[in-house]
Amino acid sequence: MERKESAVIWITGLPGSGKSTISRILSRRINAEWLRLDEIRKIITPEPSYTHEEKLIVYRSLAFIAGYLAKRGFRVVVDATDETGEGRRTLRKIVRDIKVVQLECSKEERIKREEERKDSAGVRELYERALRGEIRLAGVNAPYKKEESPAVMINTEEKSPDEAVEMIVKEIGEING
């Protein structure tokens, strides 16, 4: 018996906006596969340079993995900034139903969170490195394309991670799978 294609929930926002925390809680809540770009990047580019070309490869790879799982009926939560929107565009070519959650918070809060981050997934000092010009980082020295019509928009300074997950589930539903 063939499984029905599942929707994919893509959590986007600038580094430090709460993507990983919310994605972790959400994926457990809805019993979904959690695709965390920071972990996938370590395999695709073990020594990341964060160039535009490298980011395109990484985001397209992430979209392929998410689409592959969704087409086989797995629930999927994607945790990735996707600064140009390339990953989301690619995923929309693979699966019919992608729900995007846009996270926002102030630059000061994002920097504070990144400095306090315990689980860095191999990503360290992003804001400091970007401010020194060593890497290009969305929201610092590289552009960031927000989702034009997100399914849910959440200010993570106003909502706790658990409240954010409740908002997502209420607006999107548990998603099939």
ZADOPA-820267 format. One record per atom (N, C-alpha, C): residue in three letters; x, y, z. Coordinates in Angstrom, 2 decimals, padded with zeros to 5 digits. Example, Ala and Ser with C-alpha at 12.3 -4.5 7.8 and 13.67 -1.06 7.14 Angstrom:
// residues 2
[rec ALA [013.19 -005.69 007.80]]
[rec ALA [012.30 -004.50 007.80]]
[rec ALA [013.20 -003.30 007.80]]
[rec SER [012.85 -002.25 007.08]]
[rec SER [013.67 -001.06 007.14]]
[rec SER [012.90 000.03 007.87]]
// end
This chain:
// residues 177
[rec MET [000.84 -001.19 000.00]]
[rec MET [000.00 000.00 000.00]]
[rec MET [000.88 001.25 000.00]]
[rec GLU [000.61 002.15 -000.90]]
[rec GLU [001.40 003.37 -001.02]]
[rec GLU [000.97 004.38 000.03]]
[rec ARG [001.95 005.04 000.63]]
[rec ARG [001.65 006.05 001.65]]
[rec ARG [001.33 007.37 000.97]]
[rec LYS [000.45 008.13 001.59]]
[rec LYS [000.05 009.44 001.09]]
[rec LYS [001.16 010.46 001.38]]
[rec GLU [001.41 011.33 000.42]]
[rec GLU [002.41 012.38 000.60]]
[rec GLU [002.04 013.27 001.78]]
[rec SER [003.01 013.60 002.60]]
[rec SER [002.81 014.48 003.75]]
[rec SER [003.21 015.91 003.41]]
[rec ALA [002.66 016.82 004.18]]
[rec ALA [003.08 018.21 004.08]]
[rec ALA [004.44 018.36 004.76]]
[rec VAL [005.15 019.40 004.39]]
[rec VAL [006.41 019.73 005.03]]
[rec VAL [006.23 021.08 005.72]]
[rec ILE [006.66 021.17 006.96]]
[rec ILE [006.67 022.45 007.67]]
[rec ILE [008.10 022.95 007.67]]
[rec TRP [008.31 024.13 007.08]]
[rec TRP [009.65 024.74 007.00]]
[rec TRP [009.67 025.90 007.99]]
[rec ILE [010.52 025.80 009.00]]
[rec ILE [010.69 026.86 009.99]]
[rec ILE [011.86 027.73 009.52]]
[rec THR [011.58 029.00 009.22]]
[rec THR [012.62 029.91 008.76]]
[rec THR [012.70 031.13 009.66]]
[rec GLY [013.84 031.75 009.66]]
[rec GLY [014.10 032.95 010.45]]
[rec GLY [015.60 033.14 010.51]]
[rec LEU [016.01 034.29 010.92]]
[rec LEU [017.44 034.58 011.00]]
[rec LEU [018.10 033.75 012.10]]
[rec PRO [019.42 033.54 012.01]]
[rec PRO [020.12 032.77 013.05]]
[rec PRO [019.84 033.36 014.45]]
[rec GLY [019.46 032.48 015.37]]
[rec GLY [019.16 032.91 016.73]]
[rec GLY [017.70 033.24 016.96]]
[rec SER [016.86 033.08 015.95]]
[rec SER [015.44 033.43 016.09]]
[rec SER [014.63 032.34 016.79]]
[rec GLY [015.21 031.16 016.97]]
[rec GLY [014.52 030.08 017.69]]
[rec GLY [014.13 028.90 016.83]]
[rec LYS [014.66 028.81 015.61]]
[rec LYS [014.28 027.73 014.70]]
[rec LYS [014.51 026.34 015.28]]
[rec SER [015.69 026.10 015.79]]
[rec SER [016.03 024.76 016.27]]
[rec SER [015.22 024.37 017.50]]
[rec THR [015.06 025.29 018.42]]
[rec THR [014.28 024.99 019.62]]
[rec THR [012.83 024.67 019.27]]
[rec ILE [012.22 025.50 018.45]]
[rec ILE [010.83 025.30 018.07]]
[rec ILE [010.69 024.05 017.20]]
[rec SER [011.61 023.83 016.27]]
[rec SER [011.55 022.65 015.40]]
[rec SER [011.67 021.36 016.20]]
[rec ARG [012.54 021.35 017.19]]
[rec ARG [012.71 020.16 018.03]]
[rec ARG [011.41 019.83 018.76]]
[rec ILE [010.81 020.84 019.38]]
[rec ILE [009.56 020.62 020.13]]
[rec ILE [008.43 020.22 019.18]]
[rec LEU [008.33 020.91 018.05]]
[rec LEU [007.27 020.62 017.09]]
[rec LEU [007.40 019.22 016.52]]
[rec SER [008.60 018.82 016.14]]
[rec SER [008.78 017.50 015.53]]
[rec SER [008.41 016.40 016.51]]
[rec ARG [008.72 016.59 017.79]]
[rec ARG [008.29 015.61 018.80]]
[rec ARG [006.77 015.61 018.96]]
[rec ARG [006.19 016.78 018.96]]
[rec ARG [004.74 016.92 019.16]]
[rec ARG [003.95 016.23 018.06]]
[rec ILE [004.38 016.37 016.81]]
[rec ILE [003.63 015.80 015.69]]
[rec ILE [004.27 014.52 015.14]]
[rec ASN [005.27 014.00 015.84]]
[rec ASN [005.96 012.77 015.42]]
[rec ASN [006.49 012.90 014.00]]
[rec ALA [007.32 013.91 013.79]]
[rec ALA [007.87 014.21 012.46]]
[rec ALA [009.38 014.04 012.46]]
[rec GLU [009.91 013.83 011.27]]
[rec GLU [011.35 013.84 011.07]]
[rec GLU [011.81 015.29 011.17]]
[rec TRP [012.89 015.53 011.90]]
[rec TRP [013.43 016.88 012.07]]
[rec TRP [014.69 016.99 011.22]]
[rec LEU [014.62 017.79 010.16]]
[rec LEU [015.78 018.03 009.31]]
[rec LEU [016.40 019.36 009.71]]
[rec ARG [017.53 019.26 010.35]]
[rec ARG [018.23 020.42 010.88]]
[rec ARG [019.39 020.77 009.96]]
[rec LEU [019.30 021.92 009.30]]
[rec LEU [020.31 022.28 008.33]]
[rec LEU [021.72 022.28 008.92]]
[rec ASP [021.87 022.74 010.13]]
[rec ASP [023.21 022.78 010.74]]
[rec ASP [023.86 021.39 010.77]]
[rec GLU [023.08 020.36 011.00]]
[rec GLU [023.62 019.00 011.03]]
[rec GLU [023.87 018.47 009.62]]
[rec ILE [022.96 018.75 008.71]]
[rec ILE [023.12 018.29 007.33]]
[rec ILE [024.32 018.97 006.67]]
[rec ARG [024.50 020.26 006.96]]
[rec ARG [025.63 021.01 006.40]]
[rec ARG [026.96 020.36 006.78]]
[rec LYS [027.06 019.82 008.00]]
[rec LYS [028.31 019.19 008.44]]
[rec LYS [028.70 018.01 007.55]]
[rec ILE [027.72 017.34 006.97]]
[rec ILE [027.99 016.20 006.09]]
[rec ILE [028.29 016.69 004.67]]
[rec ILE [027.48 017.61 004.17]]
[rec ILE [027.63 018.08 002.79]]
[rec ILE [028.88 018.95 002.65]]
[rec THR [029.12 019.83 003.62]]
[rec THR [030.29 020.71 003.58]]
[rec THR [030.96 020.70 004.96]]
[rec PRO [031.83 019.71 005.21]]
[rec PRO [032.44 019.58 006.55]]
[rec PRO [033.24 020.81 006.99]]
[rec GLU [033.77 021.55 006.04]]
[rec GLU [034.50 022.80 006.32]]
[rec GLU [033.77 023.92 005.60]]
[rec PRO [032.62 024.35 006.11]]
[rec PRO [031.80 025.32 005.36]]
[rec PRO [032.49 026.67 005.17]]
[rec SER [032.32 027.20 003.96]]
[rec SER [032.85 028.52 003.65]]
[rec SER [031.73 029.55 003.62]]
[rec TYR [030.48 029.07 003.61]]
[rec TYR [029.28 029.91 003.60]]
[rec TYR [029.22 030.82 002.37]]
[rec THR [029.80 030.37 001.25]]
[rec THR [029.67 031.14 000.01]]
[rec THR [028.25 030.97 -000.52]]
[rec HIS [027.87 031.87 -001.41]]
[rec HIS [026.54 031.80 -002.01]]
[rec HIS [026.34 030.46 -002.73]]
[rec GLU [027.33 030.04 -003.51]]
[rec GLU [027.23 028.80 -004.27]]
[rec GLU [027.10 027.60 -003.34]]
[rec GLU [027.89 027.58 -002.29]]
[rec GLU [027.82 026.48 -001.33]]
[rec GLU [026.44 026.43 -000.65]]
[rec LYS [025.93 027.58 -000.29]]
[rec LYS [024.61 027.64 000.35]]
[rec LYS [023.53 027.11 -000.57]]
[rec LEU [023.59 027.44 -001.86]]
[rec LEU [022.60 026.93 -002.81]]
[rec LEU [022.62 025.40 -002.86]]
[rec ILE [023.80 024.83 -002.89]]
[rec ILE [023.92 023.36 -002.90]]
[rec ILE [023.33 022.77 -001.63]]
[rec VAL [023.65 023.36 -000.51]]
[rec VAL [023.16 022.85 000.77]]
[rec VAL [021.64 022.96 000.86]]
[rec TYR [021.07 024.10 000.49]]
[rec TYR [019.62 024.28 000.56]]
[rec TYR [018.89 023.38 -000.43]]
[rec ARG [019.43 023.21 -001.63]]
[rec ARG [018.80 022.31 -002.59]]
[rec ARG [018.85 020.87 -002.10]]
[rec SER [019.96 020.48 -001.49]]
[rec SER [020.08 019.13 -000.92]]
[rec SER [019.06 018.93 000.19]]
[rec LEU [018.93 019.91 001.05]]
[rec LEU [017.95 019.84 002.13]]
[rec LEU [016.53 019.70 001.56]]
[rec ALA [016.21 020.47 000.54]]
[rec ALA [014.88 020.38 -000.08]]
[rec ALA [014.65 018.99 -000.67]]
[rec PHE [015.67 018.43 -001.30]]
[rec PHE [015.53 017.09 -001.86]]
[rec PHE [015.24 016.07 -000.77]]
[rec ILE [015.98 016.13 000.32]]
[rec ILE [015.77 015.18 001.42]]
[rec ILE [014.37 015.32 002.00]]
[rec ALA [013.95 016.56 002.23]]
[rec ALA [012.61 016.80 002.79]]
[rec ALA [011.53 016.28 001.83]]
[rec GLY [011.69 016.56 000.55]]
[rec GLY [010.72 016.10 -000.44]]
[rec GLY [010.69 014.58 -000.54]]
[rec TYR [011.84 013.97 -000.50]]
[rec TYR [011.94 012.51 -000.57]]
[rec TYR [011.17 011.88 000.59]]
[rec LEU [011.37 012.39 001.79]]
[rec LEU [010.68 011.85 002.96]]
[rec LEU [009.17 012.11 002.88]]
[rec ALA [008.79 013.32 002.50]]
[rec ALA [007.36 013.67 002.44]]
[rec ALA [006.64 012.81 001.40]]
[rec LYS [007.26 012.56 000.26]]
[rec LYS [006.63 011.73 -000.78]]
[rec LYS [006.43 010.30 -000.31]]
[rec ARG [007.18 009.89 000.69]]
[rec ARG [007.04 008.55 001.25]]
[rec ARG [006.16 008.53 002.50]]
[rec GLY [005.49 009.66 002.75]]
[rec GLY [004.51 009.71 003.82]]
[rec GLY [005.02 010.14 005.17]]
[rec PHE [006.29 010.49 005.28]]
[rec PHE [006.83 010.92 006.57]]
[rec PHE [006.47 012.37 006.83]]
[rec ARG [006.14 012.67 008.05]]
[rec ARG [005.98 014.07 008.46]]
[rec ARG [007.38 014.66 008.55]]
[rec VAL [007.52 015.90 008.11]]
[rec VAL [008.84 016.52 008.07]]
[rec VAL [008.77 017.95 008.59]]
[rec VAL [009.70 018.28 009.48]]
[rec VAL [009.90 019.65 009.93]]
[rec VAL [011.32 020.04 009.52]]
[rec VAL [011.42 021.10 008.73]]
[rec VAL [012.71 021.61 008.26]]
[rec VAL [013.08 022.82 009.10]]
[rec ASP [014.32 022.85 009.55]]
[rec ASP [014.86 023.91 010.40]]
[rec ASP [016.01 024.56 009.63]]
[rec ALA [015.71 025.67 008.93]]
[rec ALA [016.75 026.30 008.12]]
[rec ALA [016.39 027.74 007.80]]
[rec THR [017.39 028.61 007.85]]
[rec THR [017.19 030.01 007.52]]
[rec THR [016.75 030.17 006.07]]
[rec ASP [017.46 029.54 005.15]]
[rec ASP [017.16 029.62 003.72]]
[rec ASP [017.10 031.08 003.29]]
[rec GLU [018.22 031.75 003.42]]
[rec GLU [018.26 033.21 003.25]]
[rec GLU [017.81 033.72 001.88]]
[rec THR [018.00 032.94 000.82]]
[rec THR [017.58 033.40 -000.51]]
[rec THR [016.21 032.85 -000.90]]
[rec GLY [015.71 031.89 -000.14]]
[rec GLY [014.45 031.24 -000.48]]
[rec GLY [014.62 030.10 -001.46]]
[rec GLU [015.86 029.80 -001.86]]
[rec GLU [016.12 028.74 -002.84]]
[rec GLU [015.65 027.37 -002.36]]
[rec GLY [015.86 027.06 -001.09]]
[rec GLY [015.42 025.77 -000.57]]
[rec GLY [013.92 025.61 -000.64]]
[rec ARG [013.21 026.66 -000.25]]
[rec ARG [011.74 026.62 -000.28]]
[rec ARG [011.23 026.54 -001.72]]
[rec ARG [011.86 027.30 -002.64]]
[rec ARG [011.47 027.23 -004.06]]
[rec ARG [011.68 025.82 -004.60]]
[rec THR [012.82 025.23 -004.29]]
[rec THR [013.12 023.88 -004.76]]
[rec THR [012.14 022.88 -004.19]]
[rec LEU [011.86 022.98 -002.91]]
[rec LEU [010.93 022.04 -002.27]]
[rec LEU [009.54 022.13 -002.88]]
[rec ARG [009.11 023.33 -003.25]]
[rec ARG [007.78 023.50 -003.86]]
[rec ARG [007.68 022.80 -005.22]]
[rec LYS [008.81 022.54 -005.84]]
[rec LYS [008.82 021.78 -007.10]]
[rec LYS [008.70 020.28 -006.85]]
[rec ILE [008.95 019.85 -005.62]]
[rec ILE [008.98 018.43 -005.28]]
[rec ILE [007.70 017.96 -004.62]]
[rec VAL [007.19 018.75 -003.68]]
[rec VAL [005.97 018.37 -002.95]]
[rec VAL [004.89 019.43 -003.13]]
[rec ARG [003.65 019.00 -003.00]]
[rec ARG [002.52 019.91 -003.20]]
[rec ARG [002.30 020.84 -002.02]]
[rec ASP [002.55 020.34 -000.81]]
[rec ASP [002.13 021.08 000.37]]
[rec ASP [003.31 021.42 001.27]]
[rec ILE [003.72 022.68 001.24]]
[rec ILE [004.76 023.17 002.12]]
[rec ILE [004.17 024.32 002.94]]
[rec LYS [004.29 024.20 004.24]]
[rec LYS [003.80 025.23 005.16]]
[rec LYS [005.04 025.92 005.73]]
[rec VAL [005.11 027.22 005.59]]
[rec VAL [006.27 027.95 006.08]]
[rec VAL [005.88 028.74 007.32]]
[rec VAL [006.73 028.60 008.34]]
[rec VAL [006.58 029.35 009.59]]
[rec VAL [007.72 030.35 009.64]]
[rec GLN [007.39 031.62 009.72]]
[rec GLN [008.36 032.71 009.76]]
[rec GLN [008.57 033.14 011.21]]
[rec LEU [009.81 033.03 011.70]]
[rec LEU [010.14 033.48 013.06]]
[rec LEU [010.86 034.82 012.99]]
[rec GLU [010.55 035.67 013.96]]
[rec GLU [011.20 036.98 014.02]]
[rec GLU [011.54 037.33 015.45]]
[rec CYS [012.61 038.07 015.62]]
[rec CYS [012.96 038.71 016.89]]
[rec CYS [014.07 039.72 016.60]]
[rec SER [014.38 040.55 017.57]]
[rec SER [015.34 041.63 017.36]]
[rec SER [016.76 041.09 017.17]]
[rec LYS [017.59 041.88 016.51]]
[rec LYS [018.98 041.51 016.29]]
[rec LYS [019.70 041.31 017.62]]
[rec GLU [019.42 042.16 018.59]]
[rec GLU [020.07 042.05 019.90]]
[rec GLU [019.73 040.70 020.55]]
[rec GLU [018.48 040.29 020.45]]
[rec GLU [018.06 039.02 021.04]]
[rec GLU [018.68 037.84 020.29]]
[rec ARG [018.76 037.92 018.97]]
[rec ARG [019.37 036.84 018.19]]
[rec ARG [020.83 036.67 018.55]]
[rec ILE [021.56 037.78 018.67]]
[rec ILE [022.98 037.71 019.03]]
[rec ILE [023.13 037.11 020.42]]
[rec LYS [022.31 037.55 021.36]]
[rec LYS [022.36 037.02 022.73]]
[rec LYS [022.11 035.51 022.74]]
[rec ARG [021.11 035.08 022.01]]
[rec ARG [020.79 033.64 021.96]]
[rec ARG [021.93 032.84 021.36]]
[rec GLU [022.51 033.34 020.29]]
[rec GLU [023.62 032.62 019.66]]
[rec GLU [024.83 032.52 020.60]]
[rec GLU [025.08 033.57 021.36]]
[rec GLU [026.19 033.54 022.32]]
[rec GLU [025.94 032.53 023.42]]
[rec GLU [024.67 032.35 023.82]]
[rec GLU [024.31 031.44 024.91]]
[rec GLU [024.02 030.02 024.43]]
[rec ARG [024.04 029.81 023.15]]
[rec ARG [023.66 028.53 022.57]]
[rec ARG [024.56 027.41 023.08]]
[rec LYS [023.92 026.36 023.59]]
[rec LYS [024.68 025.22 024.11]]
[rec LYS [024.91 024.17 023.04]]
[rec ASP [023.91 023.93 022.21]]
[rec ASP [024.01 022.94 021.15]]
[rec ASP [024.27 023.67 019.84]]
[rec SER [025.51 023.84 019.50]]
[rec SER [025.85 024.65 018.33]]
[rec SER [025.82 023.87 017.03]]
[rec ALA [025.71 022.54 017.08]]
[rec ALA [025.71 021.71 015.87]]
[rec ALA [026.90 022.05 014.98]]
[rec GLY [028.02 022.40 015.59]]
[rec GLY [029.22 022.71 014.83]]
[rec GLY [029.27 024.13 014.31]]
[rec VAL [028.30 024.94 014.66]]
[rec VAL [028.26 026.32 014.19]]
[rec VAL [028.57 027.22 015.38]]
[rec ARG [029.66 027.91 015.31]]
[rec ARG [030.08 028.73 016.44]]
[rec ARG [030.35 030.17 016.00]]
[rec GLU [030.05 031.08 016.89]]
[rec GLU [030.39 032.49 016.72]]
[rec GLU [029.96 033.06 015.37]]
[rec LEU [028.75 032.71 014.94]]
[rec LEU [028.30 033.17 013.63]]
[rec LEU [028.28 034.69 013.53]]
[rec TYR [027.67 035.35 014.50]]
[rec TYR [027.56 036.81 014.42]]
[rec TYR [028.92 037.48 014.51]]
[rec GLU [029.78 036.99 015.39]]
[rec GLU [031.11 037.59 015.51]]
[rec GLU [031.90 037.43 014.22]]
[rec ARG [031.84 036.22 013.63]]
[rec ARG [032.56 035.97 012.39]]
[rec ARG [032.01 036.83 011.25]]
[rec ALA [030.70 037.01 011.22]]
[rec ALA [030.09 037.85 010.17]]
[rec ALA [030.47 039.31 010.36]]
[rec LEU [030.47 039.78 011.59]]
[rec LEU [030.83 041.18 011.85]]
[rec LEU [032.29 041.45 011.51]]
[rec ARG [033.14 040.42 011.61]]
[rec ARG [034.56 040.56 011.23]]
[rec ARG [034.75 040.39 009.72]]
[rec GLY [033.67 040.03 009.00]]
[rec GLY [033.75 039.85 007.56]]
[rec GLY [034.29 038.50 007.13]]
[rec GLU [034.39 037.55 008.05]]
[rec GLU [034.93 036.23 007.73]]
[rec GLU [033.91 035.37 006.97]]
[rec ILE [032.64 035.56 007.27]]
[rec ILE [031.58 034.81 006.59]]
[rec ILE [030.45 035.78 006.27]]
[rec ARG [029.60 035.36 005.34]]
[rec ARG [028.39 036.14 005.02]]
[rec ARG [027.25 035.50 005.78]]
[rec LEU [026.54 036.32 006.56]]
[rec LEU [025.46 035.82 007.39]]
[rec LEU [024.21 036.66 007.17]]
[rec ALA [023.11 035.97 006.89]]
[rec ALA [021.84 036.65 006.69]]
[rec ALA [021.52 037.52 007.90]]
[rec GLY [021.10 038.74 007.63]]
[rec GLY [020.74 039.66 008.69]]
[rec GLY [021.90 040.48 009.21]]
[rec VAL [023.13 040.17 008.76]]
[rec VAL [024.30 040.95 009.17]]
[rec VAL [024.94 041.57 007.94]]
[rec ASN [025.52 040.74 007.08]]
[rec ASN [026.19 041.24 005.89]]
[rec ASN [025.73 040.49 004.62]]
[rec ALA [024.58 039.86 004.72]]
[rec ALA [023.96 039.18 003.58]]
[rec ALA [022.45 039.38 003.69]]
[rec PRO [021.78 039.43 002.55]]
[rec PRO [020.32 039.64 002.58]]
[rec PRO [019.59 038.40 003.11]]
[rec TYR [018.36 038.60 003.48]]
[rec TYR [017.48 037.51 003.92]]
[rec TYR [016.11 037.72 003.30]]
[rec LYS [015.65 036.72 002.57]]
[rec LYS [014.33 036.79 001.93]]
[rec LYS [013.30 036.14 002.84]]
[rec LYS [012.48 036.99 003.47]]
[rec LYS [011.39 036.47 004.29]]
[rec LYS [010.38 035.77 003.39]]
[rec GLU [009.64 034.85 003.98]]
[rec GLU [008.54 034.20 003.27]]
[rec GLU [007.47 035.25 003.01]]
[rec GLU [006.99 035.33 001.78]]
[rec GLU [006.01 036.35 001.41]]
[rec GLU [004.65 036.12 002.06]]
[rec SER [004.22 034.88 002.13]]
[rec SER [002.91 034.55 002.71]]
[rec SER [003.05 033.35 003.64]]
[rec PRO [003.67 033.54 004.80]]
[rec PRO [003.85 032.39 005.69]]
[rec PRO [002.51 031.88 006.23]]
[rec ALA [002.47 030.61 006.54]]
[rec ALA [001.28 030.03 007.17]]
[rec ALA [001.13 030.59 008.58]]
[rec VAL [002.28 030.84 009.22]]
[rec VAL [002.28 031.38 010.58]]
[rec VAL [003.48 032.32 010.71]]
[rec MET [003.27 033.46 011.36]]
[rec MET [004.34 034.41 011.68]]
[rec MET [004.40 034.51 013.20]]
[rec ILE [005.61 034.33 013.77]]
[rec ILE [005.74 034.32 015.22]]
[rec ILE [006.89 035.21 015.65]]
[rec ASN [006.62 036.12 016.58]]
[rec ASN [007.66 036.90 017.22]]
[rec ASN [008.11 036.10 018.44]]
[rec THR [009.33 035.58 018.39]]
[rec THR [009.80 034.68 019.45]]
[rec THR [010.29 035.40 020.70]]
[rec GLU [010.23 036.72 020.68]]
[rec GLU [010.47 037.45 021.92]]
[rec GLU [009.17 037.57 022.71]]
[rec GLU [008.05 037.46 022.00]]
[rec GLU [006.74 037.58 022.64]]
[rec GLU [006.14 036.24 023.01]]
[rec LYS [006.55 035.18 022.33]]
[rec LYS [006.00 033.84 022.56]]
[rec LYS [007.12 032.89 022.99]]
[rec SER [006.82 032.05 023.97]]
[rec SER [007.77 031.02 024.38]]
[rec SER [007.80 029.94 023.30]]
[rec PRO [008.81 029.08 023.30]]
[rec PRO [008.83 027.99 022.32]]
[rec PRO [007.57 027.12 022.36]]
[rec ASP [007.09 026.80 023.56]]
[rec ASP [005.88 025.98 023.67]]
[rec ASP [004.66 026.72 023.12]]
[rec GLU [004.56 028.01 023.37]]
[rec GLU [003.45 028.80 022.83]]
[rec GLU [003.54 028.87 021.30]]
[rec ALA [004.77 028.98 020.78]]
[rec ALA [004.96 029.02 019.33]]
[rec ALA [004.50 027.71 018.70]]
[rec VAL [004.85 026.59 019.31]]
[rec VAL [004.43 025.29 018.78]]
[rec VAL [002.91 025.18 018.80]]
[rec GLU [002.29 025.64 019.87]]
[rec GLU [000.81 025.62 019.94]]
[rec GLU [000.20 026.45 018.81]]
[rec MET [000.79 027.61 018.53]]
[rec MET [000.31 028.45 017.42]]
[rec MET [000.42 027.71 016.09]]
[rec ILE [001.55 027.04 015.88]]
[rec ILE [001.79 026.31 014.63]]
[rec ILE [000.76 025.20 014.47]]
[rec VAL [000.61 024.40 015.51]]
[rec VAL [-000.34 023.28 015.44]]
[rec VAL [-001.76 023.78 015.21]]
[rec LYS [-002.11 024.87 015.88]]
[rec LYS [-003.46 025.44 015.72]]
[rec LYS [-003.69 025.93 014.29]]
[rec GLU [-002.70 026.61 013.72]]
[rec GLU [-002.86 027.19 012.39]]
[rec GLU [-002.68 026.17 011.26]]
[rec ILE [-001.75 025.25 011.44]]
[rec ILE [-001.43 024.30 010.38]]
[rec ILE [-002.11 022.97 010.59]]
[rec GLY [-002.28 022.59 011.84]]
[rec GLY [-002.83 021.27 012.14]]
[rec GLY [-001.70 020.28 012.37]]
[rec GLU [-002.05 019.07 012.66]]
[rec GLU [-001.06 018.04 012.98]]
[rec GLU [-000.34 017.52 011.74]]
[rec ILE [-000.76 017.84 010.57]]
[rec ILE [-000.33 017.38 009.24]]
[rec ILE [-000.45 015.86 009.11]]
[rec ASN [-000.81 015.48 007.90]]
[rec ASN [-001.02 014.05 007.65]]
[rec ASN [000.30 013.30 007.59]]
[rec GLY [000.23 012.00 007.56]]
[rec GLY [001.43 011.19 007.44]]
[rec GLY [001.26 009.86 008.06]]
// end
